[in-house]
Amino acid sequence: MNYKNTFTNFTQLLGKSPTDFAVAKEKRHLTHAVECRDGRVSFPVVLNGVSTSFIPEQVLAIQLNKLKEITECAIGSKVVDVVINVPTYYTDAERRSVLDASKIAGLNCVKLVNDLTAVGTAYGFYSTDLPPVDRPPKVVCFVSVGYSTTQISICAFNTGKMKVLATVCDAFLGGRDFDRKLFDKFASDFQQQYKIKEPLSVKATIRLLQECEKLKKAMSANSSELPINVECLAEERDLANKMKRTDFEEMCSDLVQRFQDLLTRCLDTAKLKAEDVHSVELIGGSSRIPMLKNAILSVFKQEGRTSLNADEAVARGCAFQAAICSPAFKVRDFSVVEPCLYPIVLQVDREEGGDQCMQTEEIDGAVAIQSKDMCIEVFPHLHPIPSSRQIVLSRRGILTLEARYADKDALPNQNVSIGTFKIGNPSETFTEPRKIRLKVRMNTHGIFNISQAQLVEEYEKEVEVTVPEDGPKADGSGNAKAEVNAPSNGDVGNQQPAEVNSESTPNAEPDSTSPKKKTVTKKKFTKYHDLSIDVNNMQLSTKQLNEFCEVEANLIQQDKMERERVNAKNAVEEYVYDIRSKIQGPLSPFLTPAESESLLRMLDATEEWLYGEGEEVTRQVYVEKLTELKSKSDPVVHRANEHLNRPMIVENFNRSIMHIKKVLDSLSAGEPTYDHLTPEQVSQLKEMIVQYEGWLHQQMTQQNSRPQTADPVVKVSEIMSQQKAFESTCHPIINTPKPAPPTQTDGPATQNSDQSNNMNNNTKEDNNPKTCHSNKNAKNEENMDLD
């Protein structure tokens, strides 16, 4: 294993800075180095002999490209739009990193789906016993214990509907932590036994961890004492030890307690009791560990179920989500309501002398919060997403906000900052505070963003209104309330216009005789001007994305060239083995001893070259080497093929000649089949037989006198060509159709036939009385005199 150039667990480092404590915790599980590059984690590698580095987003893009290649080969079409699953605990920065990776891979991610949301989708689609919407929901807990993480979610199901009630996660609790417990125990015993002070090497660590994982799986199915053996682990010493399941469970008691605390916290967050949960579904490879199953039994008072595919449930759920998002598929309605896992606040920089009041509204207009503090919670814990809210602030100049996570302890890392947003043009300032309206949104990916910023401009404008003569008096001054005509410049009024007090019915015509008056009144209007938003977060810039896309394209091209090079090398190696076996087998009669020795010597030299100097040469060199080998061996192969195919081709030619001879024999015997052929045609057939039969006999006589090691006198292709020429001349002659028989002149036979026809006609008329009667009437009419 080339561990220095092999990336593992890179998804745990997406969107993180090198100083994050999560990176430090993850390093102990990594076999490759970790560096800092432009404020991001990067992995140094050696690629084609050149030292370079990749950030986790690039590595994920490489993996996505491979998955895209596999999928395109399976479905036979291009893949562009995808749904990608992410761990439920991913923060804003990590989710943006996944989107960046999909862009680098040339994919359009239509949705990021949380792992447990995908599992719930697969469960809801397949379940047929869900209660209707007007009944209490079916509550199911999903427990996912993977290689490095644990995720637990409680969901409520109704027909066509799923709501996530609570989700808790531990990004640093998984199957590898149980492997590490075994590793620490066996490594410590091994070092004490052989007095080894230095820690195990990376390769030894990988080998021992692999054996520990195998032992863990074996103990999950067997409670007896099981052995573990690793040969030449360090200093040519072998590791040999044993472990019981009870001892293993005692070693991992702290991990089990962490897992049990997660289960209890999930119930508390959902405000449910254990008896409220209908069932517990287990997914993930590490969910098969017996001690974790016992913890589930102790908390939920029921055993976990395995009705879902533990390894494919997330993929199935993503497939359903992709079908829901795609217009090409029609699926039954299934809505998903997810909560905001971490509360988000907006922190606003203070402005001297400005009105710091903020007002938050839902999109439907209902006021939710009013605060004079400079930090406001816009999306509280478990707030449904996707969701949008509006915020109105007062500001003279540029507005700077920072979106942050409110609960630092709930995060899987220390990065509480989501991003900073600068709103407005720095060159524009106002003497008086102006209102700014912001639209903040948690989108379907679970990503926070300020999607819109507008400057609110309020002003008064004189509007001319028409007041009827008999309009009602609004007050003692005699001013009447009238309907205000909406201006045509797109301005929005702040209040509803008063209705005209009219007694008219809908179909009544206006009274043209009543006098009307016009008056001018002032009305308040509001205009909204879009403001620029400058965002600073962990997402890659357009320039960086373009650079990484170019690097990815170069890597794909290099992979393609390498595949072609390896295929060319394999072709040379395969040809060497194939021809060598044939020279010593079916090709040996067609080779002289000198030719055989020369070819075998060349093949041996080529094989030695392949595993020596020719190990890493270019594709063109392999192509030239294969061409050189074929130039020496193809004549021998050609002789063998000619010898193998010649008898059948000659037999076909002789059969064709014999067929024409039989035609001539039938003519000589006086048979009428071909008696229509002219003497010229018969003469031409005889000439063709003499010409081509003589040529074939001459060529076969010369060929049979030559040894098999010599090149053939005549090729199979030449014989086939001569046969085609022979048949193209003779077959049109013998297939000439016979002429039609001559037409006979009128004679006794014709007269007899006419008489018989007349007799038949008379018989028909006699048998048909209607016909006879009509004929008589016709004769009578002919004899009648007309005036």
Summary of the structure (lengths in Angstrom):
residues: 787
radius of gyration: 46.4
end to end distance: 126.3
largest distance: 151.8
contacts: 2212
relative contact order: 0.06
helix: 45%
strand: 23%
